[in-house]
Every structure is written in structure tokens, then in C-alpha cells.
Amino acid sequence: MSPISPLWSLSATELGRRFRAGECTPVQLLDSLVARINALNPLIHALVTPDLEGARRAAMASAERWARGAPLGPLDGIAITIKDNIEQAGLRCTWGSRRFAGHVPQADELPVARLRAEGMVLLGKTNASEFAMQGHTDNEVFGVTRNPWNLALSVGGSSGGAVACVAAGLGPLALGTDGGGSIRRPAAHTGLVGFKPSRGRVPRAGGLPAIFLDYEVIGPIARCVDDVILLMQALSPFDRRDPGSWPFEDRPLELPQTLPRLRILHVPKFGDAPVDAEIAALTDQAADRLAALGHRVERAGHWPLADRLNGLWMSLAQVGLARMLAERGRAAEGLSPIARASAQAGQALPATALFELLAEVETMKRHLSLCFAEFDLLLTPATAALPWPATDSHPDRIAGQSVGPRGHAVFTAFANAAGLPAIALPGGFSEQGLPNGLQLVGPWGQDERLLALAREYETAHPWAAHWPPRFGPDDSAR
């Protein structure tokens, strides 16, 4: 970026460098972001519960630390938004549901507490689908979030508000959750980097009931890979309150100094599920680019590994939602029709249905273990469809075929089920100028190698200069 680039347009990595050099302060960054939020948030409806007073106090405290030469860390003074299903002390956390519209937690969930301890500036909460169960960001509390690349289109979900904020320059970083692709698919729809860590890599403690159990993880969203790495280093140290983080007790997140040439399996389709032709072509292009970097890329034939899992996956959250509501009483109160139907479906499912899902997860994990004995990583599309109208919950046709509500989401849930690290990277644009994302998936615990490859790919094919029309540094909306 040039020295005249507005502060809101800079990466977290660049902002940290400027803070260290005394070229700007966290208060100046916040002023730039507040002007941006006031001008553009009404258009995209992404930041639904701002905390700009709290953000100013944090920015002023950070500026004083930088002036003394005593920052709390590399993220001190960097602004971030928090998805509305992650608890932040003193700020309402609605979970996208009227049922939780008045919920104000008294304590931070562990990842938020870690960001606060790093001196980060918490801008507020971002919109999400109800109970983070839908691949589209709309709810009865706040309404629909729109895609900065085309305001008539969906941003995906459930971390739709999070990606819309970063894509529109309302903050350099966002914290989201991913229980079946809820970080990666929205990132793909907005030209961003979205990372789903390995299960246990980002410890969780406190927070809302876990209706996805530990299959849902917290992860970062940013415009570049270095910013994702920076945030992951703050989020990833193990914590005794999360048993899943114990395998990482002596493993700080440190990327390898050199990246070996990797064996990559390119999986263009999952079974017979349709994929948009432009997405397929752009993923083929990504495979060629990885091969040009020296990696061995092999194209898979028929790959039905996740077919049964995709058909069963939502039963997990349906059962989890039904159980959570039953524990709280008045099960149907304050629910949208979609959430009420999901809860009723979960209540009606027999225990054998949940066991069937868990058995399928174990079967798939065994097959993936054999796959990763031969290949280091998988390459797939991040989503099967380009963004669809914002008033619709999902595209009903892909590549000329009728699909259901999860037809666009076939490529992501398997990584949650197996606990694998997965990253969505910008992968070019459609003929209509809409961003597309590719997905890279690695074995459990290999987050560092996955991030290293993502950084190598970004270095060879940079995308940070691409902004949505009317929302970029050179446009009038600043």
C-alpha cells in the first residue's frame, strides 16, 4: 500500500508496522474506521451491535502504550469485529435469534478474552444466521446482510456479517465460527481469506451452548494470509479448560522456514453434486497454479467420500438445538419458523440417527487417513455456487440442476466432521465480477503447513488490491 492509502484499507500486519514506526496511532485508525462504518454499514448491514465507545477507550489505551514503547503485542490497537454467537462481556449476544435478543453475557468467551488481553480494539458484533445454522445471513432480529460486491446478492453464512465487514473495509480482521463451512464459504463469496483451524487448535471456554459440540470452531477472517497467521498466533495457545487443546500444549503456532514440495489431490466434485461451471474452471486454474509452484497435483476421479455425511450433517445441530431449548423451557418461544422446524426435526430424531451420523464420521475419517498417507493436502472449490439473491436462503439450482438448502455447501462439512484444518483463499472472479474461493484442506494438526502453502500461493497470485466496486480506496465511498 502507498503512504496515502486510507488507514481503514490497510492490513493488520501493515498497521502494526506503522504503529511501531510512529506513523499513525490506534486512535487515528479507529477514527478512519468509524467514518467508514457510519457511511457504509447502512448499505450492507453487517455490524449489528457496535461498541464504538468501548472501542475508543481501548484505542486510547493502546495509543498510550505504543507511545511508551510498551505494546501488549503485535495486535495491540488493531481493530476486530466479533460474530454474534461469540460472547463478549457487556455486549448483547443474540445468536441471531429473538430468543436471545436480550442476552448480555457478563464474561468474554476465551478467544475474546485473549484478543482483549492482546490490546485489540473490539468494534462490536457482526450479523449471523439464527443459531449459526444457515448458509445465509438473515434473521428476525437484524435482517439480512448484503454482499459488498453486489448489494443485491447474499454474502453467504453463517459468518456473513463478519466477512461483509472485512470486505467493505469496516475492520481489517473478524472473528467467526465454522460448524460446517460458516467461515470458508462466506469468505469465498467476498474475496477473503477464511481459516478453519484443526479441532482444538483454538481453545474455547465459556460462551453459548455448543449445539455443534466441538465440531464448530472459532477462526479468523482477513484480507491476507499474514493477518490470519497473526491472529492465529494470539488465539492458538492451549488452555487447560479445553481438553481438545491438550495435544497442542507444547506446539506454538510456528510456520516452517521452508515449504517442501507437496502432494496435492485436486477433487473437483463430490460425487454427483453439481458445481457452477465458472467455479469449476477457476478451481482448475488454481490446480495449475499450484503445479507451477512445483507441487505435485493429481486430479481425483469420482470422489463420493462425503456424500452420506452431507446428507446427515445438519441432524447434529438439529438435535443440539432441540436439547438446548428443552433445557431452557418454552422451546418454541422466540424462534423463527426455520429454527422452529429445525428444533422439531431434532426432537423427532431417534438416538439411532445421531449414532448413524457419528458412525459415518468415523468411517470417513478412516478413508481420509488413507488418503493423507498418499497426499499432503486436498484442493476443492470452497463453494459449489456463486452468490445468489440476498432475499433467498439458498440457490435452488446449480449448473442447471435442482438442489436443496445445502447444495451450495457440499465441500466444507467433511473438514468439520474430521476436525481438519481448512482454508478458503480468493480464487479469481466470475464473468460478472463476483469473487470465487478455492479450499485447501490438510490432515489434523497440520495448520502451519496449510498456512505456509496459502502464503506461498498468495505471494505468487496476490489479491489484496481487489476491492468491491464503490468500496475501494480509490472510490468515493471512504
VOGU-3710 file (C-alpha; in Angstrom, 3 decimals, decimal comma):
1> mspisplwsl> 0,000/0,000/0,000  1,168/3,547/-0,677  1,622/6,024/2,199  -1,563/7,846/1,141  -3,766/4,764/1,435  -6,551/5,372/3,986  -5,941/3,616/7,286  -9,137/1,581/7,009  -7,759/-0,098/3,860  -4,532/-1,370/5,439
11> satelgrrfr> -3,853/-4,902/6,636  -3,373/-5,639/10,313  0,239/-6,525/9,565  0,873/-3,142/7,908  -0,982/-1,267/10,641  1,213/-2,892/13,286  4,299/-1,796/11,366  3,007/1,772/11,225  2,186/1,795/14,927  5,735/0,644/15,697
21> agectpvqll> 7,206/3,319/13,420  5,044/6,040/14,934  3,446/6,786/11,553  -0,099/6,548/12,926  -1,924/5,647/16,132  -4,752/3,273/17,055  -6,989/6,297/17,662  -6,399/7,514/14,115  -7,196/4,039/12,821  -10,426/3,978/14,815
31> dslvarinal> -11,424/7,413/13,509  -10,936/6,145/9,955  -12,992/3,024/10,661  -15,818/4,870/12,422  -16,250/7,164/9,427  -16,281/4,091/7,209  -18,827/2,301/9,428  -21,146/5,305/9,514  -21,025/5,663/5,741  -21,259/2,050/4,606
41> nplihalvtp> -22,735/-0,168/7,315  -26,281/1,028/6,496  -25,764/-0,389/2,988  -24,528/-3,858/3,958  -25,996/-4,229/7,475  -23,056/-6,202/8,814  -22,095/-4,633/12,181  -25,306/-5,088/14,153  -24,260/-4,202/17,713  -21,435/-1,649/17,586
51> dlegarraam> -19,421/-0,804/20,680  -17,678/2,307/19,427  -17,393/3,875/22,900  -15,655/0,789/24,233  -13,536/0,702/21,097  -12,436/4,309/21,657  -11,403/3,598/25,224  -9,383/0,598/24,043  -7,805/2,607/21,191  -6,789/5,422/23,539
61> asaerwarga> -5,241/2,967/25,999  -3,395/1,262/23,136  -2,109/4,570/21,770  -0,696/5,388/25,195  1,092/2,015/25,351  2,594/2,490/21,893  3,731/6,000/22,870  5,566/4,469/25,868  7,060/1,752/23,674  5,209/-0,902/25,682
71> plgpldgiai> 2,573/-2,536/23,447  0,975/-5,724/24,683  1,841/-7,490/21,440  1,773/-7,169/17,652  -2,028/-6,879/17,624  -2,212/-4,042/20,166  -4,525/-1,368/18,781  -5,715/-3,431/15,786  -9,490/-3,378/15,326  -11,583/-6,543/15,048
81> tikdnieqag> -15,255/-7,486/14,941  -16,803/-10,443/16,800  -19,528/-12,693/15,380  -22,822/-12,513/17,255  -22,622/-16,100/18,510  -19,352/-15,469/20,406  -19,800/-13,888/23,827  -18,221/-10,531/24,634  -18,668/-9,196/28,151  -21,210/-6,388/28,488
91> lrctwgsrrf> -22,382/-6,515/24,870  -25,556/-8,275/23,832  -25,098/-11,590/22,059  -28,293/-12,526/20,236  -27,142/-15,633/18,326  -29,293/-14,222/15,518  -32,453/-15,195/17,415  -35,264/-13,261/19,101  -34,985/-15,919/21,800  -31,619/-14,410/22,825
101> aghvpqadel> -32,324/-10,781/21,863  -31,824/-9,590/25,447  -28,853/-11,793/26,318  -25,903/-9,777/27,665  -23,039/-12,019/28,879  -21,007/-10,976/31,898  -17,749/-12,556/30,721  -15,791/-12,951/27,493  -15,585/-16,319/25,819  -11,935/-17,417/25,972
111> pvarlraegm> -10,884/-16,341/22,438  -12,362/-12,871/23,002  -10,594/-12,607/26,353  -7,331/-13,428/24,587  -7,866/-10,704/21,992  -8,699/-8,198/24,702  -5,519/-9,186/26,559  -3,576/-8,517/23,347  -4,855/-4,931/23,400  -7,101/-5,342/20,377
121> vllgktnase> -9,884/-2,849/19,724  -13,244/-4,669/19,698  -15,604/-2,836/17,341  -18,766/-4,812/18,100  -20,821/-7,783/16,970  -21,485/-8,941/13,409  -24,656/-10,417/11,987  -25,184/-14,175/11,734  -27,942/-16,567/10,813  -30,165/-17,812/13,618
131> famqghtdne> -28,168/-20,189/15,842  -25,468/-20,093/13,104  -27,294/-22,927/11,368  -27,918/-21,472/7,900  -25,616/-20,791/4,956  -27,219/-17,369/4,517  -27,095/-14,356/6,850  -30,597/-13,186/7,714  -32,616/-13,305/10,932  -35,650/-11,809/12,640
141> vfgvtrnpwn> -33,547/-9,641/14,967  -31,415/-7,696/12,482  -32,492/-8,674/8,965  -30,298/-9,547/6,003  -26,616/-8,780/5,446  -25,716/-7,852/1,871  -22,653/-8,658/-0,189  -20,365/-5,630/-0,731  -19,503/-6,955/-4,207  -23,165/-6,693/-5,229
151> lalsvggssg> -25,720/-5,410/-2,729  -28,483/-7,425/-4,383  -26,715/-10,690/-3,531  -26,229/-12,853/-0,449  -22,993/-12,858/1,489  -23,485/-16,497/2,482  -23,353/-17,597/6,096  -23,385/-18,042/8,854  -20,411/-15,657/9,368  -21,899/-13,258/6,805
161> gavacvaagl> -21,650/-10,094/8,869  -18,030/-10,888/9,683  -16,932/-11,208/6,058  -19,008/-8,236/4,917  -17,233/-6,015/7,458  -13,774/-7,034/6,243  -14,709/-6,952/2,550  -16,136/-3,420/2,891  -13,223/-2,106/4,954  -15,131/-1,725/8,236
171> gplalgtdgg> -12,294/-3,518/10,033  -9,166/-5,415/8,997  -9,986/-8,568/10,955  -13,033/-10,539/12,035  -13,607/-13,455/14,371  -16,083/-16,043/13,132  -17,227/-19,587/13,791  -17,292/-22,551/11,432  -19,540/-25,548/12,103  -19,845/-26,757/8,521
181> gsirrpaaht> -18,215/-24,099/6,373  -19,578/-20,937/8,001  -16,232/-19,114/7,717  -14,943/-20,561/4,450  -17,966/-20,201/2,180  -18,742/-16,554/3,083  -15,046/-15,740/2,673  -15,199/-17,265/-0,809  -18,240/-15,144/-1,662  -16,427/-11,928/-0,681
191> glvgfkpsrg> -12,843/-12,430/-1,901  -11,304/-13,002/1,543  -9,154/-15,486/3,431  -11,159/-17,609/5,875  -9,448/-20,179/8,080  -10,996/-23,116/9,942  -8,343/-24,415/12,352  -7,900/-28,021/13,412  -10,217/-29,069/16,205  -8,539/-27,995/19,454
201> rvpragglpa> -6,115/-25,545/17,824  -8,144/-22,553/19,120  -9,262/-23,399/22,666  -12,795/-22,481/23,727  -14,195/-21,994/27,213  -17,357/-20,237/28,330  -19,764/-18,966/25,732  -23,090/-20,154/24,378  -24,271/-23,787/24,445  -22,373/-25,924/21,937
211> ifldyevigp> -25,138/-27,193/19,667  -22,479/-28,355/17,160  -20,394/-29,845/20,007  -16,684/-29,341/19,262  -17,217/-29,728/15,515  -17,730/-25,952/15,445  -14,503/-23,978/15,807  -13,562/-20,328/16,062  -11,316/-18,908/13,350  -10,054/-15,713/11,686
221> iarcvddvil> -11,201/-13,841/8,596  -8,906/-11,336/6,877  -7,844/-9,892/3,528  -4,454/-11,621/3,530  -2,825/-14,764/4,880  -0,281/-12,942/7,067  -3,127/-11,337/9,003  -4,725/-14,755/9,551  -1,402/-16,077/10,868  -1,018/-13,062/13,168
231> lmqalspfdr> -4,455/-13,602/14,679  -3,987/-17,365/14,964  -0,803/-16,865/16,982  -2,842/-14,965/19,562  -5,716/-17,458/19,580  -3,938/-20,793/19,479  -2,008/-21,423/22,747  -3,522/-24,398/24,572  -5,729/-23,912/27,611  -6,462/-26,447/30,332
241> rdpgswpfed> -10,167/-25,627/30,245  -10,449/-27,094/26,734  -9,468/-30,792/26,665  -9,266/-30,675/22,881  -6,335/-28,268/23,051  -4,090/-30,597/25,062  -2,352/-32,125/22,008  -1,065/-28,618/21,247  0,362/-27,995/24,736  3,954/-27,795/23,520
251> rplelpqtlp> 3,199/-26,680/19,975  3,109/-22,927/19,440  1,878/-21,890/16,019  5,147/-21,515/14,104  5,277/-21,768/10,331  8,083/-23,792/8,719  11,033/-21,796/7,404  10,922/-23,703/4,130  7,974/-25,428/2,500  8,662/-28,772/0,812
261> rlrilhvpkf> 7,016/-29,614/-2,473  3,666/-31,119/-1,555  1,446/-33,837/-2,966  -1,988/-32,299/-3,600  -5,145/-34,147/-4,581  -7,443/-31,944/-6,659  -11,071/-33,000/-6,035  -13,234/-31,018/-8,489  -16,564/-32,616/-7,483  -18,026/-34,520/-4,562
271> gdapvdaeia> -19,930/-37,443/-6,009  -22,616/-36,282/-8,421  -23,268/-32,950/-6,700  -23,350/-30,121/-9,269  -20,756/-27,321/-9,321  -21,084/-23,991/-11,109  -19,063/-24,145/-14,341  -17,146/-20,931/-13,624  -16,205/-22,169/-10,155  -15,002/-25,460/-11,628
281> altdqaadrl> -12,866/-23,628/-14,189  -11,339/-21,319/-11,569  -10,515/-24,284/-9,318  -8,836/-25,989/-12,279  -6,816/-22,797/-12,713  -5,782/-22,950/-9,049  -4,612/-26,542/-9,550  -2,457/-25,414/-12,479  -1,026/-22,569/-10,417  -0,110/-24,910/-7,562
291> aalghrvera> 1,594/-27,225/-10,032  3,503/-24,251/-11,458  4,814/-23,575/-7,935  6,409/-27,021/-8,026  3,814/-29,073/-6,156  2,601/-32,416/-7,459  -1,097/-32,057/-8,231  -3,210/-35,058/-9,169  -6,839/-34,833/-10,230  -9,266/-37,196/-8,489
301> ghwpladrln> -11,879/-39,176/-10,337  -15,277/-39,963/-8,765  -14,984/-38,944/-5,081  -18,172/-39,815/-3,146  -16,456/-39,784/0,266  -18,637/-37,074/1,840  -21,953/-37,854/0,143  -23,590/-39,652/3,075  -22,104/-37,246/5,585  -23,567/-34,219/3,780
311> glwmslaqvg> -26,987/-35,839/3,925  -26,714/-36,364/7,674  -24,705/-33,369/8,873  -27,464/-30,959/9,865  -29,028/-33,552/12,158  -26,219/-32,801/14,626  -27,230/-29,157/15,054  -30,921/-30,022/14,954  -30,520/-32,396/17,898  -28,254/-29,907/19,675
321> larmlaergr> -30,774/-27,106/19,219  -33,668/-29,260/20,432  -31,707/-30,270/23,541  -30,659/-26,703/24,347  -34,194/-25,380/24,020  -35,655/-28,223/26,077  -33,227/-27,433/28,888  -34,308/-23,787/28,880  -38,055/-24,444/28,651  -40,644/-22,754/26,394
331> aaeglspiar> -38,983/-24,477/23,464  -40,765/-22,657/20,623  -40,760/-19,173/22,133  -38,981/-16,508/20,082  -37,985/-18,822/17,237  -38,320/-18,148/13,542  -40,271/-20,722/11,504  -36,986/-22,150/10,157  -35,471/-22,542/13,629  -38,721/-23,980/14,996
341> asaqagqalp> -38,764/-26,571/12,219  -35,118/-27,436/12,897  -35,797/-27,891/16,606  -38,845/-30,044/15,917  -36,833/-32,168/13,489  -34,135/-32,613/16,122  -36,658/-33,558/18,781  -38,195/-36,169/16,468  -34,883/-37,813/15,528  -34,201/-41,134/17,274
351> atalfellae> -30,895/-41,794/19,016  -30,064/-44,190/16,197  -29,990/-41,239/13,750  -27,331/-39,448/15,758  -25,374/-42,695/16,093  -25,624/-43,133/12,315  -24,036/-39,708/11,833  -21,229/-40,419/14,300  -20,561/-43,819/12,706  -20,375/-42,165/9,276
361> vetmkrhlsl> -17,912/-39,608/10,659  -15,634/-42,408/11,850  -15,870/-44,211/8,524  -14,982/-41,053/6,656  -12,050/-40,319/8,996  -10,582/-43,754/8,232  -10,843/-43,131/4,492  -9,264/-39,686/4,889  -6,423/-41,184/6,896  -5,612/-43,450/3,959
371> cfaefdlllt> -5,934/-40,523/1,568  -3,466/-38,432/3,603  -0,987/-41,306/3,554  -0,679/-40,641/-0,177  -1,364/-36,886/-0,354  -0,417/-33,949/1,861  -3,385/-31,722/1,056  -6,713/-31,633/-0,749  -7,806/-28,902/-3,170  -11,537/-28,352/-3,738
381> pataalpwpa> -13,846/-25,473/-4,534  -14,875/-23,636/-1,372  -18,498/-23,499/-2,509  -20,484/-25,018/-5,337  -22,367/-21,810/-6,223  -21,672/-18,125/-6,791  -23,602/-15,644/-4,585  -27,382/-15,748/-5,074  -30,125/-13,137/-4,413  -29,992/-11,732/-0,888
391> tdshpdriag> -33,701/-12,365/-0,376  -33,260/-16,128/-0,881  -31,918/-18,532/1,723  -30,020/-20,583/-0,861  -29,696/-21,142/-4,605  -32,245/-23,695/-5,772  -30,348/-24,576/-8,960  -26,630/-25,109/-9,610  -25,277/-25,875/-13,086  -28,833/-26,451/-14,275
401> qsvgprghav> -29,690/-28,994/-11,555  -32,177/-28,562/-8,719  -30,535/-28,547/-5,285  -31,664/-28,308/-1,696  -30,631/-25,872/1,049  -27,165/-27,442/1,387  -26,474/-27,898/-2,314  -24,029/-24,989/-2,345  -22,300/-26,262/0,837  -21,180/-29,761/-0,177
411> ftafanaagl> -17,415/-29,122/0,021  -16,998/-27,921/3,602  -18,680/-30,005/6,317  -16,366/-33,018/5,943  -13,465/-30,949/7,325  -15,508/-30,126/10,442  -16,539/-33,740/10,902  -12,929/-34,930/10,738  -11,542/-31,958/12,684  -9,251/-30,972/9,803
421> paialpggfs> -7,708/-27,556/9,139  -9,117/-25,902/6,028  -8,649/-22,527/4,395  -10,572/-20,605/1,754  -8,471/-18,386/-0,492  -9,546/-15,946/-3,200  -9,559/-17,838/-6,466  -10,441/-15,339/-9,168  -13,640/-13,791/-10,465  -16,663/-14,844/-12,465
431> eqglpnglql> -17,633/-13,156/-15,724  -19,952/-10,932/-13,660  -17,036/-9,844/-11,469  -18,059/-11,893/-8,432  -15,286/-13,391/-6,300  -14,751/-17,119/-6,051  -12,822/-19,118/-3,480  -10,735/-22,262/-3,525  -10,371/-24,533/-0,492  -7,241/-26,303/0,771
441> vgpwgqderl> -7,612/-28,994/3,451  -4,864/-30,719/5,409  -4,511/-33,521/7,954  -5,457/-32,817/11,556  -2,831/-30,734/13,345  -1,083/-29,577/10,164  -2,356/-25,988/10,385  1,109/-24,492/9,979  1,871/-26,311/6,722  -1,534/-25,355/5,334
451> lalareyeta> -0,989/-21,694/6,201  2,521/-21,794/4,724  1,176/-23,071/1,399  -1,591/-20,457/1,474  1,006/-17,731/1,965  3,114/-19,109/-0,891  0,071/-19,139/-3,172  -0,884/-15,590/-2,192  2,648/-14,344/-2,811  2,538/-15,761/-6,333
461> hpwaahwppr> -1,033/-14,591/-7,010  -1,769/-11,580/-4,777  -5,320/-10,326/-4,361  -5,193/-7,608/-1,677  -5,582/-4,834/-4,267  -9,031/-6,133/-5,286  -11,914/-4,309/-3,594  -15,646/-4,389/-4,290  -16,806/-1,698/-6,717  -17,651/1,551/-4,859
471> fgpddsar> -15,964/0,231/-1,707  -12,263/0,506/-2,559  -9,658/3,098/-1,534  -9,890/4,797/-4,916  -13,690/5,064/-4,857  -15,744/7,880/-3,423  -17,173/5,849/-0,505  -14,455/6,235/2,104
//
